[in-house]
Structures are given as structure tokens and as C-alpha cells.
Amino acid sequence: MKDTAIYGVSSIVGRILNWGLVPIYTRIFPTEEYGIVTNIYAYVAVVLVILLYGMETGFFRFANHDRWKDPIQVYSTTVISVACSSIGFLIGVLVFCPKIADALNCGTHPSYIWLMASAVAIDAITSIPFAYLRYKRKPARFAIVKLTNIALTIGLNLFFLIACPRIYASNPELISWFYNPTYGIGYIFLSNFIASAIVLVLLIPQLRMRYSFNSTLWREMVKYSYPLLILGVAGIMNQTIDKILYPILIHDHVEATRQLGIYGACYKIAIIMVMFLQAFRYAFEPFIFARSRDEGEGKKQSYADATKYFIILALMIFLGVMFYLDILKYFISPAYFEGLKVVPIIMMAELFFGIFFNLSLWYKLTDRTIWGTWFSLMGLAITLAINIIFVPVYGYIACAWGAFTCYGVMMVTSYIIGQHYYPINYPVKRLFHYTALAMGLWILSIVLTTDIPMVNYLVRALMLIGFGAVVMVAEKPLRLLRHH
């Protein structure tokens, strides 16, 4: 549990700190340039999953398998496999780099593409040494290298995007040999590449070994891992396909990247819910598998309680963000404010995904994990259909509703099927009432909005306190009843 906490905290801290770069990006770059950043990083997320093709999980499975007595051979085979495929990918990108750059609306800067391709290839390779550190139970080194990567990424961004322009304005001769003010968003990608390359160097001790490639082992690992690839690709596509398709579905490429930049920036405000979900899942998964060994129905009640309190806390986060969006919106530049209408939709979509994650314990505990693949593929089909049909007409608001519908359907379907295979007495009616109350308070806060900001903030604070009070009063009798 302690190790899991270290792995989780380092990942969550990383997301929070990287999230802090968004105000800089949106204030330095116009919407159309940030749209290119959003588009490229969406591709990067998908490519990284493909380049790993489930081998990270496969390594854990086979390194602990009784049949394979030598975990170093499993590790070596995994590193060689992922390294070869990643290098092959990188060579392919370099060959077709100009065409890829044109397709992604950055034809004048093909270096954007090869920088990010190099970074994602390195990240795929280093994912295996990171997995090895977890296998060897070295959380401290894992966290140090991860946090070093984050610090380098942030530090390099601040250097190239803030310090260098100021130095160049007063003393251009000092940095003109490496800094070009017209390179713009390219410095985001350069920062990412340098940080990834340095992490690779830091992980060299984990890559020093007697290399051997076991083809029989490799075939078994691929056979085990390829369903995870399908699940991983479907899952990440649910999160990124809207940002990938947007420039394709909107025929005016300049306007498409402008709108995508606005959507991507406003999406970052809603990511507060995503970070809460990530923090929760690091605690929840070890909890459910630990409780699964218990006897009796008490463990099912624990699962239901965990889900209930997750939803309550998520609803409070939703209300907090929506009540004070007038303040939180300054997280991004005013040039992006027109997209703020997507924030409540995306936050509810992420809440649905969080509930889906909680409900997913039924197929994990009953070894029916194939259902996770079916749910993800179903969600992807819904997302694709909504984006293709409605984005050309309604723009990025359709992307938000696509995510909302996708995760909503996945949530409901998982609940219905899960109740058949592994019934848990979730307090559905009570949770529906809490959700309706939260939505009602949000709507009421809009209706009661005045021209005096401080009055609005005070009223909304009282509403938030009131929601918490209602929940506490409603839950207290249940706790007393369970205690007796």
C-alpha cells in the first residue's frame, strides 16, 4: 500500500504540475497554435499505447509466472521488443515526416513531428524500466526519476517560453545561436524531447543487463498482451478521438485549429475531475483486491460505500468548479473564454467515467475482463458516431456531448450487466437524489446571479455548504444503523 501511494502521488503530482503550464501556453500562443499542440498531443497519447501494445502489463504477468524462472530474461525480451518496435516507428515517421507535418497543419515546421515522435518512442522504451522498478519494489527511485522528468519539462518550458524571449529582447547576441523567436510552440515539443532523453539516460542503470531474446516467451507475451492493446487503444481513443478528428471534420483548417485550441484549453479546466479520479483509483484498486479475500457480504457493502462517497465528493467538486467558474476561468487566457460552455458537460462526462471505473470491479473480480474491452469499443463507436455526425454542424460542443454520451452509456450498461454477474446493492435512488440536488443548486446559482460578484460568491458558498449538510444529515442515520 505504501508503494502504491508513492507511485500514485508521483503520477498525480506530475499531472498537476503539467496542468500548471496551461495558463502559460494560452497566454503566449494564439488559439490556432494551441490547437496544433492539442491535436499533436492527442496523437501522442494514442501512439504511446500502441507502441507499448500491452507489454508493460505482460512483463508483470510473466515475470511472476511460475513457468519462467528468470525474470531478467522476461525483462530483457520485453525491452528488446518494445525498443525495436519504437525505433521502427521512429524511422517510419522520419521518412514520412513532411507529409505527416502537412496533414497536421504544421508543414512549415516538420521538426514538431520528429521531436514528438522521438519523445514518444523514448517514453515507450522507458516505460519498461519504470515497470521493472515497480517489479523490484523501488518506489523511491521510480518517483525520483518521474519527478525529475516533470521538473525538466516544466523548467525547460519556462526557460524557452518566458526567459528566452526576455533575454532575446535585450541581448539577442547571448542566445541567438540556439533560440529563434519564430519557433513558437516548437519549444513545447523540444522541452518534452529533452526531458524524455534525459530520463532515458537516468534509467541506464536499469538497462544494463545481459540481453537475451526468447522468441517462445515473446510469442506468449504478445498473445497475452494484444487484447490489452485493443482495450488500451479503445480507452485512450475515447479520450482523444475528438481532438484527432476535429481538424478533419472542419474543412477550414485555420478555423478548425482555432476552435480546437479553445476546446483543448477549456477541457483543461474540467480536468480537475480527472485528477480527482486518478487519485481515487490509486487507492480504490488495491482496496477492492484486498477486500476480495474477505468472507461474507460485508465486502460488497464496502464497495457500495466507496462508490457512494466517490460520487458525493465528485458532485461537490463539480459544484465548486461551476459555482466559481467566474474566477477559475482566468486559469486560461480570455481569448479562450468562448469555449467555457463545455466545462460542465466535460465534468459530468468525467464523473460518469469515474462511476464506470468504480462499477468495473465486477468484471475484474470475476475474471470477465473481456467486458472491459466490449464497453470501451462500444463507447468508441458512440464517440465516433456523434463526432462525425454533429461536429461539422455544431463544432466542439458536439465533442463534449460525445464524451458525455459515451461515458454515460458505458456507465449504465456496466451497471446493468454487473448486477447480473456480481450484484452489489448500490444506493442508486439516494445517489440519484444527490445528483438531482447538485444539478438543481447549479441551475439555481445561475438564476440567482446578480451584478455583485461578492454576493454571488457568498450565496454559492452557502449552497455548497448546504449540499454538504444535506448529505451529512442523510448519511448519519445509515452510519448509526450500520454501527448497531
C-alpha positions in Angstrom: 0.0 0.0 0.0 2.9 2.4 0.8 4.5 1.6 -2.6 1.2 2.2 -4.4 0.8 5.5 -2.6 4.3 6.6 -3.8 3.6 5.6 -7.4 0.2 7.3 -7.3 1.4 10.5 -5.7 4.3 10.9 -8.2 1.9 10.5 -11.1 -0.8 12.8 -9.7 1.8 15.5 -8.8 3.1 15.2 -12.3 -0.4 15.8 -13.8 -1.0 18.8 -11.5 2.3 20.4 -12.3 2.0 19.9 -16.1 -1.6 21.2 -15.8 0.0 24.4 -14.4 1.7 25.1 -17.8 -1.7 25.6 -19.5 -2.1 29.3 -18.3 1.4 30.0 -19.8 0.5 28.3 -23.1 -2.8 30.1 -23.5 -1.4 33.5 -22.7 1.6 33.2 -25.0 0.1 31.4 -28.0 -2.9 32.3 -30.1 -5.8 29.8 -30.2 -4.9 28.3 -33.6 -1.3 27.5 -32.4 -2.5 25.9 -29.2 -4.9 23.9 -31.3 -2.0 22.3 -33.1 -0.5 21.4 -29.7 -3.8 19.9 -28.6 -4.0 17.9 -31.9 -0.4 16.6 -31.7 -0.7 15.5 -28.1 -3.9 13.6 -28.8 -2.0 11.6 -31.4 0.9 11.1 -29.0 -1.4 9.6 -26.3 -2.7 7.0 -28.8 0.7 6.2 -30.3 2.2 5.6 -26.9 -0.5 3.0 -26.1 0.2 1.3 -29.5 4.0 1.3 -29.0 3.6 -0.4 -25.7 1.0 -2.9 -27.0 0.2 -4.2 -23.5 3.8 -5.4 -22.9 4.1 -3.4 -19.7 1.3 -5.4 -18.1 2.7 -8.5 -19.9 6.0 -8.0 -18.2 4.4 -8.1 -14.7 2.4 -11.2 -15.7 5.3 -13.2 -17.0 7.9 -12.0 -14.6 5.8 -13.5 -11.8 4.8 -16.6 -13.8 6.0 -20.0 -12.4 6.9 -21.3 -15.8 9.5 -18.5 -16.4 12.0 -18.8 -13.6 14.3 -16.0 -14.9 12.5 -12.6 -14.6 15.6 -10.9 -16.1 15.0 -12.8 -19.4 11.4 -11.7 -19.3 12.6 -8.1 -18.8 15.2 -8.4 -21.5 12.8 -9.8 -24.0 10.3 -7.1 -23.2 12.8 -4.3 -23.5 14.1 -5.6 -26.9 10.6 -6.0 -28.2 9.4 -2.5 -27.3 12.7 -0.9 -28.3 12.7 -2.5 -31.8 9.1 -1.5 -32.5 9.6 2.0 -31.2 12.7 2.5 -33.3 10.9 1.2 -36.3 8.1 3.6 -35.7 10.6 6.5 -35.4 12.3 5.6 -38.6 8.9 5.5 -40.4 8.0 8.9 -39.0 11.3 10.4 -40.1 10.8 9.0 -43.7 7.3 10.5 -44.0 7.8 13.5 -41.7 7.0 16.2 -44.3 3.7 14.5 -45.3 2.7 14.0 -41.7 3.5 17.6 -40.9 1.3 18.8 -43.7 -1.5 16.6 -42.6 -1.3 18.0 -39.0 -1.2 21.6 -40.2 2.4 22.3 -39.3 4.1 21.8 -42.7 6.4 24.8 -42.2 7.8 23.1 -39.1 8.3 19.4 -39.7 10.6 19.3 -36.7 7.5 19.4 -34.5 6.7 16.0 -35.7 10.1 14.3 -35.4 10.6 15.9 -32.0 7.4 14.4 -30.6 7.9 11.1 -32.4 11.3 10.8 -30.8 9.9 11.7 -27.4 7.1 9.2 -27.6 9.4 6.5 -28.8 11.7 7.2 -25.8 8.8 7.2 -23.5 7.6 3.8 -24.7 11.1 2.4 -24.2 11.5 3.9 -20.7 8.1 2.6 -19.6 9.6 -0.9 -19.3 12.4 0.1 -16.9 9.8 2.0 -14.9 7.8 -1.2 -14.8 10.9 -3.0 -13.7 11.5 -0.6 -10.8 7.9 -1.3 -9.7 8.5 -5.0 -10.0 11.7 -4.7 -7.9 9.7 -2.6 -5.4 11.9 0.5 -5.7 9.3 3.2 -5.4 11.7 5.9 -4.3 13.8 5.7 -7.4 10.7 5.4 -9.5 9.3 8.6 -8.0 12.7 10.5 -8.2 13.1 9.8 -11.9 9.4 10.6 -12.7 9.6 13.9 -10.8 12.9 14.7 -12.5 11.1 14.3 -15.8 8.3 16.6 -14.7 10.8 19.2 -13.3 12.8 19.2 -16.5 9.7 19.6 -18.7 8.4 22.5 -16.6 11.8 24.1 -16.2 12.6 23.9 -19.9 9.2 25.3 -20.9 9.7 28.3 -18.5 13.2 28.8 -19.9 12.3 28.7 -23.6 8.9 30.4 -23.4 9.5 33.1 -20.7 13.2 33.6 -20.0 14.5 33.3 -23.6 12.1 35.9 -25.1 13.1 38.4 -22.4 16.8 37.8 -22.9 16.4 38.0 -26.7 14.6 41.3 -26.4 17.5 43.0 -24.5 20.6 40.9 -25.5 19.8 38.8 -28.6 23.5 38.0 -29.2 23.6 35.9 -26.0 21.1 33.3 -27.2 20.6 33.8 -30.9 22.8 30.8 -31.6 20.2 28.4 -30.2 17.0 30.4 -29.8 14.6 31.5 -32.6 11.6 33.6 -31.5 9.6 32.4 -34.5 9.8 28.7 -33.5 6.8 29.3 -31.1 5.1 26.1 -30.0 8.1 24.1 -31.2 9.7 24.8 -27.8 6.9 22.9 -26.1 7.9 19.8 -28.1 11.6 20.5 -27.7 11.2 20.6 -23.9 9.3 17.3 -23.9 12.0 15.7 -26.1 14.9 16.9 -24.0 13.2 15.8 -20.7 12.4 12.3 -22.2 16.0 11.9 -23.4 17.5 12.8 -20.0 15.1 10.3 -18.3 16.4 7.6 -20.7 20.0 8.5 -19.5 18.9 8.3 -15.9 17.4 4.8 -16.4 20.6 3.4 -18.0 21.4 1.5 -14.7 18.1 -0.4 -15.2 19.0 -1.1 -18.8 22.4 -2.6 -18.0 22.0 -6.4 -18.2 22.8 -9.5 -20.1 20.4 -9.1 -23.0 18.7 -12.2 -24.4 15.6 -12.6 -26.6 13.4 -15.6 -26.0 11.1 -15.9 -29.1 8.9 -18.5 -27.4 8.4 -16.3 -24.4 7.8 -13.3 -26.7 5.0 -15.0 -28.6 3.3 -15.9 -25.4 3.6 -12.4 -24.1 2.2 -10.9 -27.3 -0.7 -13.4 -27.3 -1.4 -12.4 -23.7 -0.9 -8.7 -24.3 -2.7 -8.0 -27.6 -6.2 -7.9 -26.0 -4.8 -5.3 -23.6 -3.7 -3.3 -26.7 -7.3 -3.4 -28.0 -8.6 -2.3 -24.7 -5.9 0.4 -24.3 -6.4 1.8 -27.8 -10.2 1.9 -27.4 -9.9 3.5 -24.0 -7.4 6.2 -25.0 -9.4 6.9 -28.2 -12.5 7.6 -26.2 -10.5 10.4 -24.5 -8.7 11.7 -27.6 -10.5 10.9 -30.8 -12.5 14.2 -30.7 -9.2 16.1 -30.8 -7.8 13.9 -33.5 -10.9 14.1 -35.8 -11.7 17.8 -35.3 -9.3 19.3 -37.9 -10.5 16.6 -40.3 -14.2 17.2 -39.8 -14.0 21.0 -40.0 -12.9 21.8 -43.6 -11.5 25.3 -42.8 -8.1 24.2 -41.3 -7.3 27.5 -39.8 -10.7 27.8 -38.1 -10.5 24.2 -37.1 -7.2 24.6 -35.2 -8.5 27.8 -33.6 -11.6 26.1 -32.3 -9.6 23.0 -31.2 -7.3 25.3 -29.3 -10.3 26.8 -27.5 -11.8 23.4 -26.8 -8.5 21.9 -25.6 -7.8 24.8 -23.2 -11.3 24.8 -21.7 -11.1 21.0 -21.4 -8.1 21.6 -19.1 -10.3 23.4 -16.6 -12.6 20.3 -16.3 -9.5 18.1 -15.8 -9.8 18.8 -12.1 -12.3 16.0 -12.1 -9.9 13.8 -13.9 -7.2 14.3 -11.3 -9.6 13.5 -8.5 -10.5 10.3 -10.4 -6.8 9.4 -10.8 -6.1 10.0 -7.1 -9.2 7.8 -6.2 -8.3 4.9 -8.5 -4.8 4.5 -7.0 -6.4 4.0 -3.6 -9.5 2.1 -4.9 -7.9 -0.8 -6.9 -5.7 -2.0 -4.1 -8.7 -1.7 -1.7 -11.0 -3.8 -3.8 -8.5 -6.6 -4.4 -7.5 -6.6 -0.7 -11.2 -6.8 0.3 -11.9 -9.5 -2.3 -10.2 -12.0 0.0 -12.7 -11.3 2.8 -15.6 -13.6 3.5 -19.3 -12.6 3.7 -21.3 -9.8 2.2 -19.5 -7.1 4.1 -17.0 -6.5 1.3 -19.9 -5.8 -1.1 -21.2 -3.2 1.2 -17.7 -1.7 1.3 -17.6 -1.5 -2.5 -21.0 0.2 -2.5 -19.9 2.7 0.2 -16.7 3.6 -1.7 -18.7 4.3 -4.8 -21.2 6.3 -2.9 -18.6 8.6 -1.3 -16.8 8.9 -4.6 -19.9 10.3 -6.2 -20.7 12.6 -3.4 -17.1 14.1 -3.4 -17.2 14.3 -7.2 -20.5 16.2 -7.1 -19.0 18.7 -4.6 -16.1 19.2 -6.9 -18.5 19.8 -9.8 -20.4 22.4 -7.8 -17.2 24.0 -6.5 -15.9 24.5 -10.1 -19.2 25.6 -11.6 -20.0 28.0 -8.7 -16.6 29.7 -9.0 -16.0 29.3 -12.7 -16.1 33.1 -12.9 -12.7 33.0 -11.0 -11.4 29.7 -12.3 -11.8 30.7 -15.9 -8.8 33.0 -15.6 -6.7 29.8 -15.4 -6.7 30.3 -19.2 -6.4 33.4 -21.4 -9.6 35.4 -22.1 -9.1 34.7 -25.7 -10.3 31.1 -24.9 -13.4 32.1 -22.8 -15.9 31.4 -25.6 -15.4 27.7 -25.0 -16.3 27.7 -21.3 -19.7 26.2 -22.1 -18.1 22.8 -22.5 -16.8 22.7 -18.9 -19.9 21.4 -17.1 -20.5 18.9 -19.9 -17.0 17.5 -19.7 -17.0 17.5 -15.9 -20.2 15.4 -15.9 -18.7 13.1 -18.6 -15.6 12.5 -16.4 -17.9 11.9 -13.4 -19.7 9.2 -15.5 -16.3 7.7 -16.4 -15.4 7.7 -12.7 -18.6 5.8 -11.8 -17.9 3.4 -14.7 -14.4 2.8 -13.2 -16.0 2.0 -9.8 -18.5 -0.3 -11.3 -15.8 -2.1 -13.3 -14.8 -4.0 -10.3 -17.4 -6.7 -11.1 -15.6 -7.9 -14.2 -12.2 -7.6 -12.5 -13.2 -9.7 -9.6 -15.0 -12.3 -11.6 -12.2 -12.6 -14.3 -14.5 -11.4 -17.0 -12.2 -8.6 -18.1 -13.2 -9.1 -21.8 -16.2 -7.0 -20.8 -13.9 -4.0 -20.3 -12.9 -4.3 -23.9 -16.5 -4.5 -25.1 -17.5 -1.5 -23.1 -14.6 0.5 -24.4 -15.3 -0.4 -28.0 -19.0 0.4 -27.6 -18.0 3.8 -26.1 -15.6 4.4 -29.0 -18.4 3.6 -31.6 -20.7 6.2 -29.8 -18.0 8.8 -29.7 -17.1 8.3 -33.4 -20.8 8.5 -34.5 -21.6 11.6 -32.5 -18.4 13.4 -33.7 -18.7 12.5 -37.3 -22.4 13.4 -37.5 -22.6 16.5 -35.3 -19.1 18.2 -35.2 -19.4 19.6 -38.8 -22.7 21.3 -37.7 -22.2 22.2 -34.1 -18.5 22.4 -33.6 -16.6 21.5 -30.4 -19.8 21.5 -28.3 -20.6 18.2 -30.1 -17.2 16.8 -28.9 -18.2 17.5 -25.3 -21.7 15.9 -25.7 -20.0 12.9 -27.4 -17.8 12.3 -24.3 -20.9 12.8 -22.1 -23.0 10.3 -24.0 -20.1 7.8 -24.4 -19.3 7.6 -20.7 -22.9 7.8 -19.7 -23.9 4.7 -21.8 -20.8 2.8 -20.6 -21.7 3.6 -17.0 -25.4 2.5 -17.3 -24.5 -0.6 -19.4 -21.8 -1.7 -16.9 -24.2 -1.3 -14.0 -26.9 -3.4 -15.6 -24.7 -6.2 -16.7 -22.7 -6.1 -13.5 -25.8 -6.6 -11.4 -26.4 -9.8 -13.2 -22.9 -11.3 -12.7 -21.9 -9.7 -9.4 -24.8 -8.0 -7.7 -24.0 -5.1 -5.4 -26.6 -3.1 -3.5 -25.6 0.4 -4.6 -27.8 3.1 -3.1 -29.0 4.2 -6.6 -32.1 6.1 -5.5 -30.2 8.0 -2.9 -27.3 8.8 -5.3 -29.8 10.0 -7.9 -31.3 12.4 -5.4 -27.9 13.8 -4.5 -27.2 14.3 -8.2 -30.5 15.9 -8.8 -29.9 18.2 -5.8 -26.5 19.2 -7.2 -27.9 20.0 -10.6 -30.7 21.9 -9.1 -28.3 24.0 -7.0 -26.2 24.7 -10.0 -29.2 25.9 -12.0 -30.4 27.9 -9.1 -27.0 29.6 -8.8 -27.3 30.7 -12.4 -30.9 32.0 -11.8 -29.9 34.0 -8.7 -26.7 35.5 -10.3 -26.6 39.3 -9.6 -24.3 42.1 -10.8 -22.4 42.0 -7.5 -19.8 39.3 -7.6 -19.2 39.1 -3.8 -22.9 38.4 -3.3 -22.9 35.7 -5.9 -19.8 34.0 -4.2 -21.4 34.2 -0.8 -24.7 32.7 -2.0 -22.9 29.9 -3.8 -20.7 29.2 -0.8 -23.9 28.8 1.3 -25.3 26.5 -1.4 -22.2 24.3 -1.3 -22.3 24.1 2.5 -26.0 23.3 2.3 -25.3 20.4 -0.1 -22.7 19.0 2.3 -25.1 19.4 5.2 -27.9 17.6 3.4 -25.5 14.7 2.7 -24.2 14.5 6.2 -27.8 14.5 7.7 -28.9 11.9 5.2 -25.9 9.6 5.8 -25.7 9.8 9.6 -28.7 7.6 10.3 -27.2 5.0 7.9 -23.9 5.0 9.7 -25.6 4.7 13.1 -27.7 1.9 11.9 -24.7 0.0 10.5 -22.8 0.6 13.7 -25.6 -1.1 15.8 
